[in-house]
Amino acid sequence: MKRRLTIVLLFALPLILSTPVVAGAPATDEPKPNAAARPEPRADRPGWKARHERMNARVNKGN
């Protein structure tokens, strides 16, 4: 039993210590600094917005 606990702790401890809260990262949901610099999602595919609106209309038709 003691050996099993030791083996579990050997594998679990690095995972627990590498979590952001333990590692000292801020626990806030602040946006990343380069969020404004990112391009529009799917901007390289023209017509994606109309296609998604059609799909959403089809899904929401029964409501």
PyRosetta script that sets phi, psi and omega in degrees:
from pyrosetta import init, pose_from_sequence

init()
pose = pose_from_sequence("MKRRLTIVLLFALPLILSTPVVAGAPATDEPKPNAAARPEPRADRPGWKARHERMNARVNKGN")
pose.set_psi(1, -43.3)
pose.set_omega(1, -179.3)
pose.set_phi(2, -66.2)
pose.set_psi(2, -37.3)
pose.set_omega(2, 179.7)
pose.set_phi(3, -66.5)
pose.set_psi(3, -40.1)
pose.set_omega(3, 179.2)
pose.set_phi(4, -63.3)
pose.set_psi(4, -42.5)
pose.set_omega(4, 178.8)
pose.set_phi(5, -62.4)
pose.set_psi(5, -40.0)
pose.set_omega(5, 178.6)
pose.set_phi(6, -63.4)
pose.set_psi(6, -43.2)
pose.set_omega(6, 179.9)
pose.set_phi(7, -64.6)
pose.set_psi(7, -42.5)
pose.set_omega(7, 179.3)
pose.set_phi(8, -62.6)
pose.set_psi(8, -43.5)
pose.set_omega(8, -179.7)
pose.set_phi(9, -66.8)
pose.set_psi(9, -34.8)
pose.set_omega(9, 178.4)
pose.set_phi(10, -61.5)
pose.set_psi(10, -36.4)
pose.set_omega(10, 179.4)
pose.set_phi(11, -85.6)
pose.set_psi(11, -34.0)
pose.set_omega(11, -174.2)
pose.set_phi(12, -82.5)
pose.set_psi(12, -33.0)
pose.set_omega(12, -174.5)
pose.set_phi(13, -61.4)
pose.set_psi(13, -45.1)
pose.set_omega(13, 176.8)
pose.set_phi(14, -61.7)
pose.set_psi(14, -35.2)
pose.set_omega(14, 178.0)
pose.set_phi(15, -67.2)
pose.set_psi(15, -41.6)
pose.set_omega(15, -179.4)
pose.set_phi(16, -66.2)
pose.set_psi(16, -42.3)
pose.set_omega(16, -177.3)
pose.set_phi(17, -74.0)
pose.set_psi(17, -18.4)
pose.set_omega(17, -178.9)
pose.set_phi(18, -92.0)
pose.set_psi(18, 1.6)
pose.set_omega(18, 177.5)
pose.set_phi(19, -67.8)
pose.set_psi(19, 150.2)
pose.set_omega(19, -174.8)
pose.set_phi(20, -60.0)
pose.set_psi(20, -35.9)
pose.set_omega(20, -176.6)
pose.set_phi(21, -67.7)
pose.set_psi(21, -42.4)
pose.set_omega(21, -179.6)
pose.set_phi(22, -71.2)
pose.set_psi(22, -35.3)
pose.set_omega(22, -176.6)
pose.set_phi(23, -73.9)
pose.set_psi(23, -8.6)
pose.set_omega(23, 176.0)
pose.set_phi(24, 98.3)
pose.set_psi(24, 11.0)
pose.set_omega(24, 177.4)
pose.set_phi(25, -73.6)
pose.set_psi(25, 149.5)
pose.set_omega(25, 178.9)
pose.set_phi(26, -65.0)
pose.set_psi(26, 139.2)
pose.set_omega(26, -176.9)
pose.set_phi(27, -91.8)
pose.set_psi(27, 17.5)
pose.set_omega(27, -179.3)
pose.set_phi(28, -91.5)
pose.set_psi(28, 161.9)
pose.set_omega(28, 179.1)
pose.set_phi(29, -98.4)
pose.set_psi(29, 43.8)
pose.set_omega(29, 179.4)
pose.set_phi(30, -71.0)
pose.set_psi(30, 143.2)
pose.set_omega(30, 178.7)
pose.set_phi(31, -67.8)
pose.set_psi(31, 155.5)
pose.set_omega(31, 179.1)
pose.set_phi(32, -68.1)
pose.set_psi(32, 150.3)
pose.set_omega(32, -177.1)
pose.set_phi(33, -62.2)
pose.set_psi(33, -29.2)
pose.set_omega(33, -178.1)
pose.set_phi(34, -96.2)
pose.set_psi(34, 19.6)
pose.set_omega(34, -178.4)
pose.set_phi(35, -64.2)
pose.set_psi(35, -35.3)
pose.set_omega(35, -179.3)
pose.set_phi(36, -74.3)
pose.set_psi(36, -22.7)
pose.set_omega(36, -177.1)
pose.set_phi(37, -83.1)
pose.set_psi(37, -11.0)
pose.set_omega(37, -178.8)
pose.set_phi(38, -71.5)
pose.set_psi(38, 142.9)
pose.set_omega(38, 177.8)
pose.set_phi(39, -72.2)
pose.set_psi(39, 166.4)
pose.set_omega(39, 177.8)
pose.set_phi(40, -60.8)
pose.set_psi(40, 135.9)
pose.set_omega(40, -179.6)
pose.set_phi(41, -63.8)
pose.set_psi(41, 137.7)
pose.set_omega(41, 179.5)
pose.set_phi(42, 58.7)
pose.set_psi(42, 27.2)
pose.set_omega(42, -179.3)
pose.set_phi(43, -68.0)
pose.set_psi(43, -19.3)
pose.set_omega(43, -178.8)
pose.set_phi(44, -81.2)
pose.set_psi(44, -8.9)
pose.set_omega(44, -179.9)
pose.set_phi(45, -113.9)
pose.set_psi(45, 101.5)
pose.set_omega(45, -179.7)
pose.set_phi(46, -67.8)
pose.set_psi(46, 144.2)
pose.set_omega(46, 177.5)
pose.set_phi(47, 86.9)
pose.set_psi(47, 4.7)
pose.set_omega(47, -177.6)
pose.set_phi(48, -69.7)
pose.set_psi(48, -32.7)
pose.set_omega(48, -176.0)
pose.set_phi(49, -69.5)
pose.set_psi(49, -44.0)
pose.set_omega(49, 178.9)
pose.set_phi(50, -64.1)
pose.set_psi(50, -38.7)
pose.set_omega(50, 179.7)
pose.set_phi(51, -63.8)
pose.set_psi(51, -42.0)
pose.set_omega(51, 179.5)
pose.set_phi(52, -69.5)
pose.set_psi(52, -35.4)
pose.set_omega(52, 177.3)
pose.set_phi(53, -65.2)
pose.set_psi(53, -38.5)
pose.set_omega(53, 176.4)
pose.set_phi(54, -64.3)
pose.set_psi(54, -42.3)
pose.set_omega(54, 179.4)
pose.set_phi(55, -63.7)
pose.set_psi(55, -42.8)
pose.set_omega(55, 179.9)
pose.set_phi(56, -65.7)
pose.set_psi(56, -37.2)
pose.set_omega(56, 177.9)
pose.set_phi(57, -64.2)
pose.set_psi(57, -38.3)
pose.set_omega(57, 178.8)
pose.set_phi(58, -66.2)
pose.set_psi(58, -40.3)
pose.set_omega(58, -178.6)
pose.set_phi(59, -70.7)
pose.set_psi(59, -40.9)
pose.set_omega(59, -174.9)
pose.set_phi(60, -86.2)
pose.set_psi(60, 3.9)
pose.set_omega(60, -176.7)
pose.set_phi(61, -63.1)
pose.set_psi(61, -35.1)
pose.set_omega(61, -176.7)
pose.set_phi(62, -77.5)
pose.set_psi(62, -9.3)
pose.set_omega(62, -176.4)
pose.set_phi(63, -82.7)
pose.dump_pdb("model.pdb")
